[in-house]
Amino acid sequence: MNNTVHRWISLVLFVTLIFYAVSVLAGTDDSPDKWMDLGYQAYDQENYQTAYKCFLQASKLGDTVAFFNMGVMYENGLGTDQSAEKALECYQQAAEMGLKEAQYQLFLIYLEGSLVEQSDEKAVEYLSMAAAQGDDDALYSLGYSYEYGIGVEQSFEKAAECYLTAAEKGNAWAQTHLGALYESGDGVKQSFEMAAKYYGMAAAQGDYYAQVDLGWLYKYGYGVEKSAEKAIELYQQAADQGSWEAMCNLGGMYEEGDGVEQSYEKALKYYQQAADLGESWGQSHLGRFYANEFGV
């Protein structure tokens, strides 16, 4: 065997080994999952150019999430030139392929007008797509849109339907809003008992709006057995999370001695906390206390 033939065989073997190594690393051309894995690895290492190239290759192979990832990179100028137009194209492609995350992202984009001209109607169009796939955040947001007539004709009944579906999936915001509809009787048959049920579900997840509303029901005994002590417990949980309304309610409970030993000093403390947050209700109570020298 002469040297020319030997070198040619060596070259073929070398190229074959290189092709095999690349195949093992990146997968075959019909395997977008490998490109996605490589893209995520590069992204985590802040090697955005490589990540972009990997996601681009995966998108060419039809990976839906790859289009969404490229949208993120175009929107933020990561690994490629920033381009609102290309970001929108990628998000729309992923949305049309059924990716609910892309549909929800387009809802936010049109709602805020961040990459396009603001449009509530277009926002709700994409939101409805995500909600139809059972996304609980999308269902909550769609319910909110119906409740307040944002991009759609106002309908408390449709709002309640969306909130109920999301609430059953464990969405705390939907549970709180559904509780409020039952409390007011908008779109549903008025029921303090049902309001307490859904407020309770959200409060158990730490939603401080629900804790305040449920506390109010306990304070006055609407739909639940009246309990000033339980109201205070719920108000305290909400106040600890920064709820100015809970702080004012606690101030009122201590001022009146409702469920606790009466104390102007403790009432003043909670009114001061609310006032420090810039809330006029707390400031008003604080001014009244200083004017009358209550607890000061």
matplotlib code that plots the C-alpha trace (Angstrom):
import matplotlib.pyplot as plt

x = [0.0, 1.5, 1.7, -1.0, -3.6, -2.6, -3.1, -6.5, -7.7, -6.5, -8.3, -11.5, -11.2, -10.6, -13.6, -15.7, -14.6, -15.4, -18.9, -19.5, -18.4, -20.7, -23.6, -23.1, -22.9, -25.6, -27.7, -28.7, -30.4, -33.8, -33.3, -34.1, -34.0, -30.2, -29.9, -32.3, -30.2, -27.0, -28.8, -29.9, -26.4, -24.9, -27.6, -27.0, -23.3, -24.2, -22.8, -25.7, -24.4, -24.0, -27.4, -29.0, -27.4, -28.5, -32.1, -32.1, -31.1, -33.8, -36.4, -35.4, -36.2, -39.6, -39.2, -42.0, -40.2, -37.1, -39.2, -40.3, -36.7, -35.5, -38.3, -36.8, -33.3, -34.4, -36.5, -33.6, -30.7, -29.1, -26.7, -28.1, -29.1, -32.2, -35.2, -38.8, -40.1, -38.2, -39.1, -42.8, -42.5, -40.9, -43.6, -46.3, -44.9, -44.7, -48.2, -49.6, -48.0, -50.0, -47.4, -49.5, -46.5, -46.0, -49.7, -49.6, -46.5, -48.2, -51.1, -48.7, -47.0, -50.3, -51.7, -48.6, -47.8, -44.1, -43.2, -46.3, -49.1, -51.2, -54.4, -56.6, -58.6, -55.6, -54.3, -57.5, -57.4, -54.1, -55.2, -58.2, -55.9, -53.9, -57.0, -58.5, -55.5, -56.3, -53.6, -54.7, -53.0, -54.6, -58.0, -57.6, -56.6, -59.4, -61.8, -60.4, -60.8, -64.5, -65.1, -63.8, -64.5, -60.9, -60.8, -64.2, -67.7, -68.1, -69.7, -69.7, -71.1, -68.2, -65.8, -67.2, -66.8, -63.2, -62.4, -64.1, -62.1, -58.8, -59.8, -60.3, -56.8, -55.5, -55.1, -55.2, -56.0, -58.9, -60.2, -60.0, -61.9, -64.5, -65.0, -65.6, -68.2, -70.0, -69.8, -71.3, -73.6, -72.2, -72.5, -73.4, -76.1, -75.0, -73.6, -71.4, -70.8, -69.4, -67.4, -65.9, -65.1, -63.1, -61.5, -60.4, -58.8, -56.8, -56.0, -54.5, -52.1, -51.0, -53.0, -53.3, -56.2, -58.2, -57.0, -58.3, -61.7, -62.1, -61.1, -63.9, -66.4, -65.3, -65.5, -69.1, -70.1, -71.1, -71.1, -69.0, -69.4, -68.5, -65.1, -63.1, -60.1, -60.1, -60.5, -57.4, -55.4, -56.2, -55.6, -52.2, -51.2, -52.0, -50.4, -47.2, -47.2, -47.5, -51.3, -52.1, -55.8, -55.1, -52.9, -55.8, -58.3, -56.0, -55.7, -59.5, -59.7, -57.3, -58.9, -62.3, -61.1, -62.8, -61.4, -58.4, -57.7, -58.3, -55.1, -54.7, -50.9, -51.2, -53.9, -51.5, -48.7, -50.8, -52.1, -48.5, -47.5, -50.2, -49.4, -45.7, -46.8, -48.3, -51.9, -54.4, -56.6, -53.8, -52.7, -56.2, -56.5, -53.0, -54.0, -57.1, -55.1, -52.6, -55.3, -57.0, -53.8, -54.9, -51.9, -49.4]
y = [0.0, 3.3, 6.4, 8.2, 5.5, 5.2, 8.9, 8.8, 5.9, 7.7, 10.8, 8.9, 7.2, 10.6, 12.2, 9.2, 9.5, 13.2, 12.5, 9.8, 12.1, 14.9, 12.5, 11.2, 14.8, 16.4, 13.5, 12.9, 15.5, 14.2, 14.4, 18.0, 16.9, 16.7, 20.2, 21.4, 19.8, 21.4, 24.7, 24.6, 23.6, 26.6, 28.9, 27.9, 28.7, 32.1, 31.0, 32.6, 32.5, 28.7, 28.4, 30.4, 28.2, 25.1, 26.3, 27.5, 24.0, 22.4, 24.8, 23.7, 20.2, 21.3, 21.7, 23.9, 25.0, 26.0, 28.7, 30.0, 30.0, 31.9, 34.4, 35.0, 35.4, 37.8, 39.8, 40.3, 40.3, 37.1, 35.4, 37.4, 40.9, 42.1, 42.1, 42.7, 41.6, 38.3, 37.7, 38.1, 35.8, 33.1, 33.5, 33.4, 30.2, 28.5, 29.6, 28.4, 25.0, 24.9, 25.9, 27.5, 29.3, 31.1, 31.9, 33.4, 35.3, 36.9, 37.8, 39.7, 41.3, 42.6, 43.5, 45.6, 46.7, 45.8, 44.6, 45.6, 48.1, 47.5, 45.6, 44.2, 42.3, 40.7, 39.9, 38.1, 36.2, 34.5, 34.3, 32.2, 29.8, 29.1, 28.9, 26.4, 24.1, 24.3, 26.6, 27.8, 31.2, 31.8, 30.8, 33.2, 36.0, 35.3, 35.3, 38.7, 40.0, 39.0, 40.4, 43.8, 43.8, 44.0, 43.1, 41.3, 42.2, 42.2, 39.0, 38.0, 34.6, 33.8, 35.2, 32.8, 29.9, 30.7, 31.3, 28.0, 26.0, 27.6, 27.4, 23.7, 23.5, 25.2, 28.7, 30.9, 34.2, 32.5, 31.2, 34.6, 36.2, 33.5, 34.0, 37.7, 36.9, 34.7, 37.4, 40.0, 37.7, 38.8, 36.1, 33.5, 33.0, 35.0, 32.8, 33.8, 30.1, 29.6, 32.8, 31.5, 28.2, 29.8, 32.4, 29.6, 27.7, 30.7, 31.8, 28.3, 29.0, 32.3, 34.7, 37.7, 39.2, 36.1, 36.2, 39.7, 38.9, 35.7, 37.5, 40.0, 37.1, 35.7, 39.1, 39.5, 35.9, 35.8, 32.3, 31.1, 31.0, 34.4, 34.5, 37.7, 35.5, 33.8, 37.1, 38.5, 35.4, 35.8, 39.6, 38.9, 36.5, 39.1, 41.9, 39.9, 39.8, 43.6, 44.0, 47.6, 46.7, 43.9, 46.3, 48.8, 46.0, 44.9, 48.4, 48.6, 45.3, 46.5, 49.9, 48.3, 45.5, 43.0, 39.5, 41.0, 43.1, 46.7, 48.6, 52.0, 51.4, 48.3, 49.9, 52.8, 50.4, 48.8, 52.2, 53.4, 50.4, 51.1, 54.8, 54.0, 52.2, 55.5, 54.4, 57.2, 55.0, 54.3, 57.9, 59.0, 56.8, 57.8, 61.5, 60.8, 59.1, 61.9, 64.5, 62.7, 61.6, 57.9, 55.7, 58.5]
z = [0.0, -1.1, 1.1, -0.9, -0.3, 3.3, 3.9, 2.1, 4.3, 7.4, 6.3, 5.8, 9.2, 10.8, 9.2, 10.2, 13.8, 13.8, 12.3, 14.9, 17.8, 16.6, 16.2, 19.7, 21.1, 19.1, 17.9, 14.3, 12.1, 12.9, 16.7, 17.9, 21.5, 21.5, 20.0, 22.7, 25.4, 24.1, 23.8, 27.4, 28.6, 26.7, 27.9, 31.5, 31.0, 29.5, 26.1, 24.3, 20.8, 21.0, 22.6, 19.9, 17.2, 18.9, 19.3, 15.7, 14.6, 16.7, 15.3, 11.8, 12.9, 14.0, 17.8, 19.1, 22.3, 20.2, 18.5, 21.8, 23.1, 20.0, 20.6, 24.0, 22.6, 19.8, 22.3, 24.7, 22.2, 23.6, 21.2, 18.3, 17.3, 19.2, 17.0, 18.1, 14.7, 14.7, 18.4, 17.5, 14.5, 16.7, 19.4, 16.8, 15.2, 18.6, 19.4, 16.1, 16.9, 20.1, 22.7, 25.5, 27.0, 23.7, 23.6, 27.1, 26.2, 23.2, 25.5, 27.7, 24.7, 23.2, 26.6, 27.5, 23.9, 24.5, 21.0, 19.1, 19.1, 22.3, 21.7, 24.4, 21.7, 20.3, 23.7, 24.7, 21.4, 22.4, 26.0, 24.9, 23.1, 26.2, 28.4, 26.0, 26.7, 30.5, 31.6, 35.0, 34.8, 31.4, 32.7, 35.6, 33.3, 30.9, 33.8, 34.9, 31.3, 31.4, 34.9, 33.9, 30.2, 29.0, 25.3, 25.5, 26.5, 30.2, 31.5, 35.2, 34.2, 31.9, 34.5, 37.1, 34.7, 34.0, 37.7, 38.7, 36.2, 37.3, 41.0, 40.7, 39.3, 42.5, 41.2, 44.3, 42.5, 40.7, 44.1, 45.6, 42.7, 42.6, 46.3, 45.7, 43.0, 45.5, 48.1, 45.8, 43.8, 40.5, 37.8, 40.5, 43.2, 46.1, 48.9, 51.8, 52.5, 49.0, 49.3, 52.5, 50.8, 48.0, 50.2, 52.5, 49.7, 48.6, 52.1, 52.8, 49.9, 51.5, 49.3, 51.6, 49.7, 50.5, 54.1, 54.6, 52.9, 54.9, 58.1, 57.4, 57.1, 60.4, 62.1, 61.2, 61.0, 57.3, 55.9, 58.9, 62.6, 64.0, 65.5, 66.2, 67.2, 63.8, 62.1, 63.9, 63.0, 59.3, 59.5, 61.1, 58.4, 55.8, 57.6, 57.9, 54.1, 53.9, 53.5, 54.6, 54.7, 57.2, 59.3, 59.4, 60.3, 63.1, 64.3, 64.4, 66.4, 69.0, 69.2, 69.8, 71.9, 69.5, 70.2, 72.0, 75.0, 74.1, 73.4, 71.8, 71.8, 69.6, 67.5, 66.9, 65.9, 63.1, 61.9, 61.8, 59.7, 57.2, 57.1, 56.5, 53.3, 52.1, 52.5, 53.2, 55.4, 57.8, 57.7, 58.5, 61.5, 62.6, 62.4, 64.4, 67.1, 67.4, 67.5, 70.3, 72.0, 71.8, 72.6, 72.4]

ax = plt.figure().add_subplot(projection="3d")
ax.plot(x, y, z, "-o")
ax.set_aspect("equal")
plt.show()
